Amino acid sequence: MKLQQVLSQKTMHVRKISRFFMMSMYEKYKEHFVKTKNIQIIGTNGKGSTGRFLALLLLKQGYKVGHYTSPHIFEFNERFWLNGEVVSDELLDKAHEKLESIFLEDVKRLSYFEYATFLAFFVFENCDYIILEAGVGGEYDATSVFERDFSIYTKIGFDHQDLLGKNLEEIARTKLKAMSANALICCNQEPKVLSLAQKISKLKQAHLYVSSWNKNEIINQYVQEYINKNQLAPFLKENLLMALEALALICAYDETKIIQSIISLPRLDLRGRCEQVSQNVFVDVGHNEMAALALVEIFKEKKVHLVYNCFLDKDSYKILKVLKPIIKIVEIYEYESRDRPLAGSVLLENLEKLNIAYQKFKAIKKDELYLVFGSFVLVENFLRGNNER
């Protein structure tokens, strides 16, 4: 069966995380996977950009690097970045043929994300390093069944409570229990998350490093210059600092070597991170409270037309409450969702409760500032529709 046929028969949205199925599949076929150095990135926000920064940094050091990320905006290929480029259809097809020849009928049993994760290891089999972005979980995430040489934890907050836990401790525990023997965690965490991380590292006898380069004035100066030069969103500074600190730990680099790495670092090649797509339109795929807080800081002296919609399982009330200080009006962007129902009347009720003006999105006006905020699916639909218009 062709790759696209396989994908069309699988749903992107996971309603329940299987604790043992992915591991059983890995144990069954692990002899077919080439040994690589694997770096896993777990957290609530910043996983994609932290991973891509690290991939770019390792590539500049002469390593062969694969970066597996999710979800995608336009094409499935975007999930697989190899040595500086999104992989071609031809390479994906070859990897799929190899996977299918080994897994046979078991391919049908894999979820969309499980299939893509196994596929990544055939796409990246010639790499020195593979950077794996966890999906929604940690301990039972599909990326966690592979041996990992290093773990990176970005900030952990509320998201996917239906799958990970009702409170921050439950969510953090699920993510932190995937910790490998060597790990770096972002210092910008709730105290109870850092405390739990320390306890789990002791139980696992792991070497846990808490990030500290936000206090290094020299490194910060070079990073800020990079952010300014490339016109990147301010919140990406923390993610780059995490990637640099991880690079120093993984490759045993000193400060001089790190500064050289920053100077030679190419521009981040990820879309949808508070990306300015036209003179008055920004798009962001953050879709949770933590991302909303970062955007409020960026647009704090402005008022935006918020082009927004969300899935029913998202807490739109909390997200909109955070965004309210920068909202002039919410323009509800309607699109079809195959896998998950949209918020619909619940979203309207929350807008009424918060006393936020709203209307249906029709078109972009030249004299207004727009922020398109929501899931990868919303951003994809908006960008496709806007380009067509």
N, C-alpha and C positions, 0 to 999 in steps of 0.2 A: 504494500500500500504506500502511496506517495506521502511525503511529509505533510503537505497541506490537507490531505484527506484525513490523516491521523489527528491533526489539530482541530479540524472541523467537528470531530466526533467527541471532543473533550470540552468540558466547561472550565473557564478560567477561575471562577469563584469557588473556593473551598468552604463548605459548611461545617466540616469537622476534620480535625487533624488526626490521622491514624498514628498511633504510637508505635506500631511495630511493623506495618506493611512495608514501608520504605527500607527499613533495616533488613527485613527478610529478603527483599529483592537484591539488595546490595550483597548480602552474604552469598546468595545464590550465584551471582555473576562477578564478584569482585576480582577474580583472577584475570578478567578481561580488561581491567582498567590499569593504565600505565601509572607508575608511581610519580607523583609530582609534589611540589611544595605548595600546600594549600593554606590560604589565608581567608578566614571567615569574618564577615562584618555583620554585626547584629545591633539592633537599636530600633528606635521609633522614627527618627528623622535623620537625614544626612548620610544614610548608608551608600546611596548611589554615587554622590559626589566625592565622599571620602575614598571609596573604592576606586573611582576613576582617577583621582589625584594620585593615589598610590600606584596604580597601574602605569600612569604616565611617568612617574618618578622612576619606577623599576625599569621601564623600557629605556629611559635615558641612560641608565647604568649598564645597558647592553644585554639585559635579560629578555628572554622570550616570555611574553605575558598574555594571559587570557583574563578577561573580566566578565563574569556572569552576573547580570543584573536583571531586575524586573520591577514592574511590568514594562511593556513597551508603549510608545505613543502611536507610531504608524505601522511598523512592520515587526514581525516576530524576530527577524535578524538582529534588531537593536539590542536584544538581550545578550548577544555574543560579540564581544569586542576583542579582537586579536591583533596584538602588535601595532596598535594605533588606528585600526579600522574596524568598522562593523563588518562581520563576515559576509561572504557572498552566498547567493543561493546555491551555487555549485558545491561549496564546501559544506554547507548545511545538509544538502542532499546526500553527499558521500557519508557524512557522519550518521545520518538517519539510516542509510542502507546498512552500515556496520552495526548500529544498535539493533536494528530489526532482525538481522541475521543471527544475532546472539540471543536476544530476548524472545524472539518468535511471538507466540500468542500472548505472552506476558505484556507486550506493548499495550495491548488493549486495556489491561488492568491498571495501568499507570494513570494518575491524574495529569492534568495539563502541566502543572509545576514539576511534578515528579519526573515526567517524561523529559521536560526541558532540562532539568538538572542532570539526569543521566546523559542526555545528548551533549551537554557542555563538556563532559570529560572526554568524549570522542572528538569534539571540535578542537579542544585544547590539549590533545594528547602529546604534542611535541613541545609544550611550554615548560619553562623552568618554574614559573609561579602561576597559580590559578587563584584569582580573587573571587570569592563566593559571597554574594549578597544573600543573606537569609531572606526567606519569604515573610511570613507573618509571625513566625515562632522563633524557637531557639533549640531547646532540648530535643524536640521531636520534628524539627524542620527537616525537609528533604536534604538540604545541604549539610546537615550535621552527621549524616551516616558515614561520610568520608573522613579519613584521617586528616586532622588539621594541625598545622605547625604553629599557627598564631591566630589569636582571636582579637578583634577590635570591637569595642563597644562604644557606639555613639550614644547620645542622650536617650534615656529610656523614659517614656511617658505613656499616656493613655491612648490606646488604639487597639482595635480588634478585640474588645473586651469579651465578645461572644465566644472567642476561640482561646484567649490567653488567660483570662481571669477578670474578676470584678473590681479588684483594687490594684494599686500600684505594686504592692508587695508580691501579689500573685503573678502579675505580668512580668515583673523583674526576675522573679525566681525562675520562671519558665525560660526566659532568655539567658540568664546567667548560668544555668546548669549545663549549657552547651560549652562552657569555657574549656579551652585547650590548655596544654601545659604552660604556655606563655601567652599572656594577654595584656592588652592596653585598654583602659577604660577612660572615657571622657570625665574630667573632674567636675564638669557642670551638670551634676546629678543631684537629685534629692538626697539628703543625708542617709535616709533609710535604704536607698538603693546602693550607695557606696558601702554602707555597713554590711549589707547582705552580700555584696560582691566579695568583700574581704573574708567573710565567713565561708563562702563557697570555695574561694581559692585555697583556704587552709584545709578544708575537707578534701579537696582534689589534689592538694600539695602542688598547686600551680604557682608560677611566678606572675603575680598581678602587678602591673605598673599603672599608677594613676597619672593621667596627663598633667604636665606642668609647664609646657612651653608657652602657655598664654602669659606667663610671667617673664619670659625671656625677651628682653627689650630688643636685642639685636635681631633675633629671628623674626620677631613681630614686625619690625621695621621693613624687612625685606618682603615679608608676606603681604603687608599692607600695600607696598609699592606694586606687587604683582596684581593684587585685587583691583587697585586703581587703574593700572595700565590696561587691564583686560576688561574693565567696566563690568565686574562681577558683583552679584548681590553681597552685601556685608556679611550675611550669615555664613557664607562659604569660607570666610577666613578661619573660623573654628575648625571646619572640616579639613582644610588644607594643613593647619597646624597638627591635627591628629594624624594625617597621612605622613607628614614629615617626621613626627616623633616615632611612628611605627617603622618608617624606613630606617631611622637611626638604630632602633632596637634590632630589627631584622638583619641589617647589614653591618652593624657595629660601626656606624659613621660618627665622626666628630662634628663639631659645630661648623668648621670650615667646609667640610664636605657637604653638609646640609645647605649652607649658603650657596655654594656652587650649584646644587641641585635646584634651588629656587630660581636662580638666575637663568638656568637653561630650560626651565619648565615651560612647555607650550600651553596655550590657552585651553581651559577646560572645554571638552567637546560633548557636553551633555545638554539636552534641551529641557525647557520647562522649569528651571530653577529661578524663579522671578526673572524670567527672560523677557527682554523688551523686543517684541516682534514687529512693532511699528512705532511711530513717533509718540503715540498716546495709548498704546496697548501693551500690557504686561501679562504674562501667563505663568502660573505656578501650580505644580502638581502636588503640593503639600497635603491637602485634604484632612488635616486634623488640627487640634487646638495648638499644639506646639508650633506648627507651621504658621498658623494664624497670628500667634504672638510675634513671630519674627517679621511678618509682613506689616503688622501695626507699627513696629519700630521703623521700618523702611519708609512707610507712607504717612508717618505721624503728623506731618504738617500739611497734608493734602486730604482731599475728599475724592473718593473714587466711585465710579459706577461698578459695582461688584457683579460680574457675570458669574452666576453660581447655580449649582444644583448638587444634589448628593444622593447617595443610596439610603434606603430606609433604615439600614442598620447603623448609620452614622448619627452621632448626637449633634444635629444641626443647630440646636438651641445654644449649646456651649460654644460652638465654633463661631456662630453669628454674634453672640454676646461679646466675644473677644474682638471681633472685627468691627463692631458697631461704631467706635470712635472715628474710623476712617471712611465709613460708608455714607455716600450721598443718597444712593438708591440701589436696591438689589434688582438686577435684571435676570430673571429666571431663564436659564438656557435649557430648552427641552430637547431631548434626544432619546433614541431607543436603547434600551438596555436588555440584552438577551439573558444574562445570567442572574442579575440582581434587580429587584424592584426599586424604583426611584422613590424619594420621600413623599412626593405628591402633596396631599392635603396636610400632612404633618409639617412639612416645610412652611406652608402658608400659615398654619397655626402658630408656629414659632416666630415667624416674622411679625405677626399681629401682636403676640405677647411682648416682643421686644420693641414694638412701635417703630419698626423699620419700614420705610416706604418701599414698595416693590412693583414691578411690572414684568410682562413677558419681554424677553430680548427680541429685538427686531433688527437693529443695525448699529454699526459703530458711527458715532458722530465725531467730526473732526475737532470740535471745540470742547470735548470732555475727556477725562482721564479714565481708562478702563483697566480693571484687574480681573482677569479670568482665573478663578480659583476653584480647585476641586480635584477630582480623580484624573488619572491618566486618560480614562475614557472620555471624560468631559473635554479635556484639553484637545484630545485627538479630534473629536467631533467639531469643536470650535475652529481649530486651525484648518481642517479640511473644508468646512463650510465657508469660512471667511475667505479662503483662497479661491473657492469657486465663485463667490460673489465678486 
